[in-house]
Amino acid sequence: MIRVLLADDHEIVRLGLRAVLEGADDIEVVGEVATADAAISAALAGGIDVILMDLRFGAGAEGTRVTTGAQATHAIRSSMKNPPKVLVVTNYDTDADILGAIEAGAVGYLLKDAPPTELLSAVRSAAEGDSALSPSVADRLMTRGRTPRTSLTPRELEVLQLVASGSSNRDIGHVLLLSEATVKSHLVHIYDKLGVRSRTSAVAAAREQGML
């Protein structure tokens, strides 16, 4: 029996996932959580084979930083000897989201509009440690591999995401624990790969190519 934890901040999504999974004889939903931090705690408690993890969770208390699904995945993978497999189930399919989740240790990445049969197959594959990707996600990764010049590293994507949010080089350095000189170096590489000369043009080009 594959023991599954649902980690999503929308109850209606959890209900939908549970309805699909409970129709399978070899899958059991053993719990639900509404935050990434709760997913970490549940994983550490044991008894879970696969976590269906959303990427972005709702705002927490004012002044507190909300843990993302990718951060929770990394925390789980790095703090347990035999961690449960993480299968990301989300609405987001940008390069930054996909690469961030995979780099964090997720074994699969599904979009929430995936058909039930695809979800069940992905859960079974994840339980075995095999990769499970939505066709659109797999296509995006293949396209990215064929165009290395415009392929940004996960760190460059993080920098560009912060640029897009309006952060200064100093702010970016503070968030990512980098020096301003390192941030500038990342920006130079980003500009070169995207064939642009400014922050605004970099953000526009990245959005046009589906990176943001």
Backbone as CSV, one residue per row, in Angstrom:
resi,resn,N_x,N_y,N_z,CA_x,CA_y,CA_z,C_x,C_y,C_z
1,MET,0.841,-1.204,0.000,0.000,0.000,0.000,0.874,1.252,0.000
2,ILE,0.596,2.194,-0.902,1.346,3.450,-0.982,0.664,4.479,-0.087
3,ARG,1.383,4.950,0.927,0.826,5.907,1.890,1.139,7.335,1.431
4,VAL,0.085,8.122,1.234,0.225,9.446,0.624,-0.213,10.550,1.582
5,LEU,0.569,11.635,1.607,0.207,12.854,2.335,-0.130,13.934,1.321
6,LEU,-1.226,14.656,1.532,-1.617,15.761,0.659,-1.208,17.077,1.305
7,ALA,-0.410,17.880,0.607,0.046,19.169,1.130,-0.371,20.276,0.170
8,ASP,-1.477,20.933,0.483,-2.013,22.006,-0.363,-2.846,22.919,0.527
9,ASP,-2.767,24.232,0.279,-3.493,25.150,1.155,-4.952,25.338,0.749
10,HIS,-5.402,24.676,-0.310,-6.799,24.777,-0.717,-7.527,23.466,-0.417
11,GLU,-8.511,23.534,0.451,-9.225,22.327,0.856,-9.896,21.638,-0.327
12,ILE,-10.414,22.429,-1.261,-11.121,21.836,-2.402,-10.156,21.024,-3.270
13,VAL,-8.905,21.468,-3.354,-7.902,20.711,-4.108,-7.599,19.404,-3.390
14,ARG,-7.436,19.479,-2.073,-7.165,18.257,-1.310,-8.314,17.262,-1.434
15,LEU,-9.548,17.763,-1.419,-10.712,16.891,-1.567,-10.707,16.197,-2.930
16,GLY,-10.341,16.954,-3.970,-10.297,16.384,-5.313,-9.221,15.326,-5.443
17,LEU,-8.045,15.612,-4.893,-6.954,14.650,-4.935,-7.312,13.384,-4.161
18,ARG,-7.906,13.586,-2.986,-8.294,12.439,-2.161,-9.318,11.569,-2.902
19,ALA,-10.267,12.203,-3.566,-11.304,11.449,-4.276,-10.697,10.560,-5.353
20,VAL,-9.700,11.081,-6.059,-9.045,10.295,-7.113,-8.221,9.161,-6.499
21,LEU,-7.414,9.493,-5.498,-6.495,8.514,-4.925,-7.211,7.390,-4.191
22,GLU,-8.298,7.721,-3.502,-8.981,6.703,-2.718,-9.751,5.710,-3.583
23,GLY,-9.812,5.984,-4.894,-10.444,5.034,-5.790,-9.498,3.925,-6.216
24,ALA,-8.213,4.045,-5.798,-7.216,3.026,-6.149,-7.032,2.060,-4.982
25,ASP,-6.900,0.788,-5.290,-6.765,-0.230,-4.243,-5.395,-0.227,-3.572
26,ASP,-4.389,0.330,-4.263,-3.025,0.271,-3.735,-2.530,1.590,-3.156
27,ILE,-3.432,2.573,-2.991,-3.040,3.894,-2.476,-3.931,4.272,-1.292
28,GLU,-3.308,4.786,-0.234,-4.047,5.225,0.945,-3.628,6.643,1.311
29,VAL,-4.581,7.552,1.431,-4.289,8.913,1.883,-4.240,8.893,3.409
30,VAL,-3.051,9.120,3.974,-2.878,9.011,5.424,-2.941,10.349,6.138
31,GLY,-3.021,11.451,5.383,-3.096,12.747,6.035,-3.177,13.894,5.065
32,GLU,-3.560,15.060,5.601,-3.626,16.292,4.825,-3.035,17.426,5.650
33,VAL,-2.313,18.331,4.999,-1.794,19.524,5.661,-1.996,20.720,4.734
34,ALA,-2.047,21.907,5.334,-2.322,23.112,4.551,-1.119,24.032,4.415
35,THR,0.023,23.643,5.015,1.230,24.459,4.908,2.430,23.579,4.617
36,ALA,3.470,24.194,4.062,4.693,23.455,3.769,5.398,23.036,5.050
37,ASP,5.337,23.898,6.065,5.972,23.555,7.344,5.297,22.331,7.970
38,ALA,3.982,22.255,7.844,3.266,21.096,8.369,3.635,19.831,7.599
39,ALA,3.918,19.991,6.307,4.347,18.846,5.500,5.692,18.322,5.988
40,ILE,6.587,19.238,6.345,7.892,18.842,6.880,7.706,18.059,8.177
41,SER,6.873,18.585,9.066,6.634,17.924,10.350,6.036,16.536,10.152
42,ALA,5.074,16.433,9.232,4.427,15.145,8.975,5.427,14.145,8.401
43,ALA,6.289,14.622,7.513,7.297,13.739,6.921,8.242,13.205,7.991
44,LEU,8.670,14.089,8.873,9.599,13.694,9.929,8.965,12.699,10.894
45,ALA,7.638,12.763,11.022,6.935,11.844,11.920,6.907,10.425,11.364
46,GLY,7.111,10.274,10.057,7.191,8.958,9.436,5.851,8.423,8.965
47,GLY,5.895,7.243,8.353,4.678,6.588,7.897,4.126,7.104,6.591
48,ILE,4.969,7.811,5.804,4.524,8.377,4.521,5.468,7.916,3.419
49,ASP,4.911,7.494,2.310,5.720,7.070,1.166,5.863,8.174,0.119
50,VAL,4.761,8.894,-0.135,4.747,9.937,-1.165,4.010,11.164,-0.640
51,ILE,4.573,12.338,-0.897,3.900,13.599,-0.562,3.508,14.293,-1.856
52,LEU,2.226,14.619,-1.994,1.781,15.454,-3.109,1.901,16.894,-2.628
53,MET,2.884,17.607,-3.154,3.267,18.909,-2.619,2.937,20.046,-3.583
54,ASP,2.165,21.020,-3.097,1.958,22.237,-3.878,3.240,23.062,-3.805
55,LEU,3.424,24.010,-4.709,4.625,24.832,-4.693,4.463,26.104,-3.877
56,ARG,3.299,26.707,-3.964,3.091,27.997,-3.304,1.909,27.901,-2.343
57,PHE,2.165,28.335,-1.128,1.143,28.287,-0.091,0.717,29.702,0.279
58,GLY,-0.478,29.820,0.818,-1.038,31.124,1.160,-0.210,31.866,2.183
59,ALA,-0.460,33.173,2.277,0.276,34.029,3.206,0.057,33.595,4.645
60,GLY,1.127,33.640,5.420,1.030,33.297,6.837,0.775,34.534,7.669
61,ALA,1.153,34.461,8.927,0.970,35.612,9.809,1.834,36.766,9.322
62,GLU,1.368,37.977,9.558,2.091,39.157,9.092,3.510,39.178,9.656
63,GLY,4.468,39.419,8.783,5.855,39.485,9.213,6.575,38.155,9.198
64,THR,5.867,37.077,8.868,6.515,35.768,8.814,6.699,35.355,7.362
65,ARG,7.758,34.623,7.114,8.047,34.176,5.760,7.392,32.817,5.532
66,VAL,6.681,32.682,4.429,5.979,31.440,4.128,6.925,30.483,3.407
67,THR,7.027,29.278,3.930,7.864,28.263,3.307,7.206,27.777,2.017
68,THR,7.995,27.651,0.955,7.464,27.167,-0.317,7.544,25.638,-0.375
69,GLY,6.877,25.077,-1.356,6.930,23.637,-1.537,8.336,23.159,-1.861
70,ALA,9.072,23.935,-2.661,10.447,23.555,-3.006,11.336,23.579,-1.771
71,GLN,11.169,24.602,-0.933,11.969,24.681,0.291,11.642,23.518,1.224
72,ALA,10.365,23.167,1.311,9.966,22.041,2.155,10.547,20.743,1.617
73,THR,10.528,20.602,0.300,11.096,19.399,-0.322,12.561,19.261,0.018
74,HIS,13.299,20.363,-0.103,14.727,20.337,0.225,14.941,19.987,1.691
75,ALA,14.134,20.576,2.568,14.273,20.318,4.007,14.029,18.849,4.324
76,ILE,13.010,18.286,3.700,12.679,16.875,3.937,13.789,15.967,3.413
77,ARG,14.249,16.250,2.209,15.271,15.406,1.582,16.606,15.475,2.327
78,SER,16.909,16.629,2.901,18.219,16.816,3.532,18.243,16.421,5.004
79,SER,17.079,16.212,5.614,17.046,15.941,7.051,16.643,14.517,7.406
80,MET,16.355,13.682,6.403,15.925,12.312,6.673,16.789,11.316,5.914
81,LYS,17.054,10.185,6.539,17.846,9.143,5.892,17.063,8.488,4.763
82,ASN,15.797,8.207,5.002,14.935,7.610,3.983,13.668,8.456,3.845
83,PRO,13.774,9.610,3.223,12.632,10.523,3.143,11.555,10.022,2.189
84,PRO,10.325,10.464,2.403,9.273,10.127,1.436,9.569,10.806,0.106
85,LYS,9.061,10.232,-0.968,9.233,10.838,-2.288,8.271,12.016,-2.406
86,VAL,8.714,13.081,-3.042,7.874,14.269,-3.220,7.457,14.400,-4.677
87,LEU,6.160,14.460,-4.890,5.590,14.670,-6.217,4.900,16.033,-6.193
88,VAL,5.438,16.982,-6.929,4.855,18.327,-6.969,3.586,18.305,-7.821
89,VAL,2.505,18.870,-7.272,1.248,19.005,-8.006,0.836,20.471,-7.885
90,THR,0.923,21.214,-8.982,0.774,22.655,-8.901,0.145,23.228,-10.166
91,ASN,-0.150,24.531,-10.121,-0.652,25.235,-11.298,0.474,25.914,-12.072
92,TYR,1.671,25.940,-11.503,2.751,26.746,-12.055,3.710,25.904,-12.897
93,ASP,4.035,26.399,-14.097,4.888,25.615,-14.986,5.999,26.440,-15.630
94,THR,6.505,27.467,-14.922,7.626,28.226,-15.460,8.920,27.442,-15.241
95,ASP,9.963,27.797,-15.989,11.258,27.145,-15.821,11.737,27.257,-14.377
96,ALA,11.566,28.439,-13.791,12.044,28.657,-12.425,11.362,27.704,-11.452
97,ASP,10.053,27.539,-11.593,9.313,26.653,-10.700,9.735,25.202,-10.894
98,ILE,9.787,24.758,-12.145,10.107,23.361,-12.449,11.528,23.017,-11.995
99,LEU,12.490,23.847,-12.392,13.883,23.561,-12.043,14.113,23.668,-10.546
100,GLY,13.450,24.631,-9.913,13.598,24.784,-8.468,13.114,23.556,-7.725
101,ALA,11.982,23.004,-8.163,11.425,21.816,-7.507,12.312,20.594,-7.734
102,ILE,12.776,20.421,-8.958,13.614,19.259,-9.270,14.960,19.363,-8.565
103,GLU,15.514,20.578,-8.542,16.786,20.774,-7.850,16.631,20.490,-6.356
104,ALA,15.449,20.791,-5.806,15.200,20.559,-4.379,15.049,19.079,-4.050
105,GLY,14.800,18.263,-5.074,14.711,16.828,-4.836,13.388,16.179,-5.170
106,ALA,12.467,16.927,-5.789,11.189,16.326,-6.180,11.420,15.283,-7.265
107,VAL,10.721,14.145,-7.170,10.893,13.097,-8.185,9.919,13.261,-9.345
108,GLY,8.938,14.145,-9.174,7.967,14.334,-10.238,7.330,15.699,-10.179
109,TYR,6.679,16.092,-11.279,6.080,17.427,-11.385,4.841,17.316,-12.254
110,LEU,3.687,17.469,-11.645,2.417,17.400,-12.358,1.683,18.727,-12.250
111,LEU,0.902,19.037,-13.273,0.025,20.193,-13.209,-1.343,19.741,-12.701
112,LYS,-2.061,20.645,-12.056,-3.322,20.268,-11.414,-4.427,19.901,-12.400
113,ASP,-4.216,20.196,-13.685,-5.222,19.803,-14.668,-4.916,18.429,-15.273
114,ALA,-3.951,17.708,-14.684,-3.630,16.371,-15.180,-4.826,15.443,-14.979
115,PRO,-5.095,14.542,-15.924,-6.210,13.602,-15.771,-5.946,12.628,-14.622
116,PRO,-7.005,12.079,-14.018,-6.863,11.154,-12.878,-5.907,9.992,-13.150
117,THR,-5.970,9.422,-14.348,-5.095,8.281,-14.646,-3.625,8.688,-14.597
118,GLU,-3.344,9.911,-15.029,-1.966,10.401,-15.010,-1.498,10.611,-13.568
119,LEU,-2.399,11.122,-12.716,-2.069,11.336,-11.313,-1.755,10.007,-10.630
120,LEU,-2.606,9.007,-10.838,-2.395,7.703,-10.216,-1.089,7.069,-10.683
121,SER,-0.823,7.168,-11.976,0.419,6.627,-12.522,1.627,7.334,-11.932
122,ALA,1.523,8.659,-11.772,2.635,9.441,-11.230,2.906,9.078,-9.773
123,VAL,1.860,8.866,-8.993,2.031,8.484,-7.588,2.743,7.140,-7.496
124,ARG,2.335,6.195,-8.328,2.978,4.873,-8.318,4.440,4.970,-8.756
125,SER,4.704,5.788,-9.780,6.089,5.963,-10.243,6.933,6.617,-9.156
126,ALA,6.361,7.648,-8.510,7.083,8.351,-7.444,7.421,7.409,-6.300
127,ALA,6.479,6.547,-5.949,6.700,5.596,-4.858,7.878,4.676,-5.154
128,GLU,8.101,4.410,-6.439,9.219,3.560,-6.853,10.507,4.358,-7.045
129,GLY,10.404,5.682,-6.902,11.579,6.529,-7.088,11.823,6.914,-8.525
130,ASP,10.859,6.625,-9.400,10.998,6.962,-10.810,10.462,8.366,-11.083
131,SER,10.988,9.007,-12.105,10.552,10.341,-12.472,9.142,10.311,-13.060
132,ALA,8.352,11.329,-12.721,6.990,11.441,-13.238,6.733,12.899,-13.600
133,LEU,6.660,13.200,-14.885,6.485,14.569,-15.351,5.265,14.690,-16.247
134,SER,4.516,15.775,-16.078,3.434,16.063,-17.011,4.035,16.225,-18.406
135,PRO,3.314,15.824,-19.465,3.844,15.971,-20.828,4.313,17.390,-21.132
136,SER,3.556,18.399,-20.689,3.943,19.785,-20.977,5.236,20.160,-20.260
137,VAL,5.409,19.624,-19.050,6.636,19.892,-18.293,7.822,19.203,-18.955
138,ALA,7.627,17.955,-19.374,8.693,17.219,-20.065,9.090,17.929,-21.354
139,ASP,8.101,18.430,-22.078,8.388,19.151,-23.324,9.204,20.407,-23.048
140,ARG,8.844,21.113,-21.971,9.561,22.339,-21.633,11.021,22.029,-21.288
141,LEU,11.257,20.975,-20.542,12.621,20.608,-20.177,13.424,20.187,-21.398
142,MET,12.774,19.462,-22.320,13.464,19.051,-23.549,13.821,20.262,-24.391
143,THR,12.899,21.212,-24.500,13.154,22.434,-25.267,14.293,23.217,-24.650
144,ARG,14.296,23.268,-23.318,15.355,23.978,-22.600,16.715,23.349,-22.885
145,GLY,16.733,22.020,-22.960,17.981,21.323,-23.231,18.497,21.565,-24.636
146,ARG,17.580,21.856,-25.567,17.997,22.084,-26.957,18.453,23.512,-27.189
147,THR,18.206,24.403,-26.232,18.592,25.806,-26.406,19.451,26.249,-25.230
148,PRO,20.670,25.709,-25.126,21.516,25.982,-23.965,21.885,27.444,-23.784
149,ARG,21.935,28.211,-24.870,22.346,29.602,-24.718,21.343,30.397,-23.884
150,THR,20.060,30.052,-23.986,19.055,30.784,-23.219,18.665,30.044,-21.944
151,SER,19.407,28.977,-21.617,19.093,28.223,-20.411,19.779,28.866,-19.214
152,LEU,18.985,29.379,-18.302,19.534,29.987,-17.099,19.673,28.927,-16.016
153,THR,20.689,29.079,-15.194,20.861,28.168,-14.071,19.776,28.468,-13.029
154,PRO,19.520,27.530,-12.106,18.542,27.796,-11.053,18.844,29.073,-10.275
155,ARG,20.123,29.326,-9.997,20.488,30.550,-9.265,20.204,31.785,-10.104
156,GLU,20.512,31.736,-11.397,20.226,32.876,-12.275,18.725,33.133,-12.357
157,LEU,17.946,32.063,-12.359,16.490,32.225,-12.366,16.002,32.874,-11.079
158,GLU,16.616,32.504,-9.953,16.251,33.130,-8.673,16.545,34.623,-8.711
159,VAL,17.726,34.961,-9.227,18.097,36.384,-9.336,17.098,37.114,-10.222
160,LEU,16.764,36.524,-11.360,15.857,37.172,-12.305,14.450,37.323,-11.726
161,GLN,14.007,36.342,-10.956,12.703,36.449,-10.302,12.670,37.652,-9.362
162,LEU,13.751,37.848,-8.634,13.815,38.978,-7.700,13.920,40.302,-8.453
163,VAL,14.638,40.289,-9.573,14.689,41.494,-10.424,13.279,41.841,-10.895
164,ALA,12.535,40.810,-11.316,11.169,41.027,-11.803,10.253,41.587,-10.720
165,SER,10.549,41.263,-9.461,9.719,41.768,-8.353,10.109,43.181,-7.937
166,GLY,11.162,43.722,-8.597,11.569,45.093,-8.313,12.703,45.223,-7.314
167,SER,13.340,44.126,-6.945,14.414,44.158,-5.953,15.687,44.766,-6.533
168,SER,16.404,45.512,-5.709,17.694,46.068,-6.113,18.768,44.992,-5.965
169,ASN,19.965,45.270,-6.483,21.056,44.315,-6.330,21.347,44.045,-4.858
170,ARG,21.279,45.083,-4.055,21.529,44.914,-2.620,20.462,44.023,-1.991
171,ASP,19.199,44.256,-2.365,18.105,43.434,-1.835,18.271,41.969,-2.248
172,ILE,18.631,41.762,-3.519,18.816,40.402,-4.030,19.931,39.702,-3.254
173,GLY,21.021,40.423,-3.043,22.133,39.857,-2.296,21.729,39.473,-0.882
174,HIS,20.892,40.313,-0.267,20.434,40.036,1.099,19.567,38.783,1.139
175,VAL,18.658,38.660,0.184,17.743,37.507,0.159,18.478,36.214,-0.144
176,LEU,19.410,36.262,-1.102,20.094,35.052,-1.551,21.443,34.838,-0.866
177,LEU,21.778,35.736,0.070,23.050,35.639,0.805,24.244,35.692,-0.148
178,LEU,24.190,36.671,-1.064,25.264,36.866,-2.037,25.798,38.282,-1.911
179,SER,27.051,38.493,-2.335,27.583,39.850,-2.382,26.985,40.574,-3.586
180,GLU,27.006,41.908,-3.558,26.481,42.663,-4.692,27.291,42.371,-5.958
181,ALA,28.592,42.125,-5.788,29.436,41.819,-6.939,29.002,40.499,-7.597
182,THR,28.634,39.518,-6.762,28.175,38.232,-7.290,26.838,38.398,-8.003
183,VAL,25.969,39.222,-7.439,24.680,39.483,-8.085,24.904,40.109,-9.457
184,LYS,25.808,41.086,-9.522,26.108,41.736,-10.801,26.664,40.729,-11.800
185,SER,27.498,39.809,-11.321,28.057,38.781,-12.196,26.949,37.898,-12.766
186,HIS,26.002,37.524,-11.917,24.868,36.724,-12.390,24.078,37.492,-13.443
187,LEU,23.896,38.792,-13.218,23.132,39.599,-14.170,23.837,39.675,-15.522
188,VAL,25.161,39.770,-15.499,25.927,39.804,-16.756,25.678,38.524,-17.548
189,HIS,25.712,37.381,-16.856,25.469,36.104,-17.527,24.032,36.009,-18.048
190,ILE,23.099,36.526,-17.260,21.687,36.514,-17.665,21.497,37.353,-18.928
191,TYR,22.076,38.548,-18.927,21.947,39.430,-20.094,22.529,38.758,-21.338
192,ASP,23.682,38.118,-21.173,24.339,37.466,-22.310,23.477,36.330,-22.865
193,LYS,22.932,35.514,-21.968,22.143,34.367,-22.412,20.838,34.796,-23.078
194,LEU,20.268,35.887,-22.599,18.988,36.348,-23.150,19.172,37.340,-24.290
195,GLY,20.424,37.773,-24.507,20.694,38.710,-25.593,20.114,40.093,-25.349
196,VAL,20.192,40.559,-24.094,19.633,41.873,-23.735,20.699,42.711,-23.039
197,ARG,20.324,43.979,-22.730,21.287,44.883,-22.099,20.768,45.539,-20.833
198,SER,19.547,45.232,-20.442,18.999,45.896,-19.264,18.147,44.944,-18.443
199,ARG,17.871,45.351,-17.202,17.042,44.546,-16.302,15.627,44.395,-16.874
200,THR,15.100,45.511,-17.363,13.740,45.493,-17.909,13.642,44.547,-19.105
201,SER,14.622,44.627,-19.989,14.618,43.764,-21.178,14.797,42.297,-20.798
202,ALA,15.595,42.047,-19.762,15.813,40.666,-19.310,14.514,40.059,-18.801
203,VAL,13.793,40.827,-18.005,12.518,40.347,-17.459,11.522,40.117,-18.588
204,ALA,11.466,41.043,-19.537,10.523,40.909,-20.661,10.861,39.680,-21.496
205,ALA,12.149,39.468,-21.780,12.567,38.323,-22.582,12.276,37.013,-21.872
206,ALA,12.530,36.988,-20.569,12.286,35.775,-19.796,10.796,35.431,-19.764
207,ARG,9.968,36.449,-19.624,8.515,36.198,-19.612,8.041,35.709,-20.985
208,GLU,8.614,36.281,-22.019,8.234,35.881,-23.379,8.581,34.417,-23.625
209,GLN,9.678,33.952,-23.027,10.124,32.560,-23.216,9.577,31.605,-22.164
210,GLY,8.698,32.130,-21.277,8.057,31.273,-20.292,8.935,30.927,-19.096
211,MET,10.007,31.695,-18.890,10.884,31.414,-17.761,10.342,32.001,-16.455
212,LEU,9.533,33.041,-16.576,8.952,33.678,-15.394,7.432,33.598,-15.460
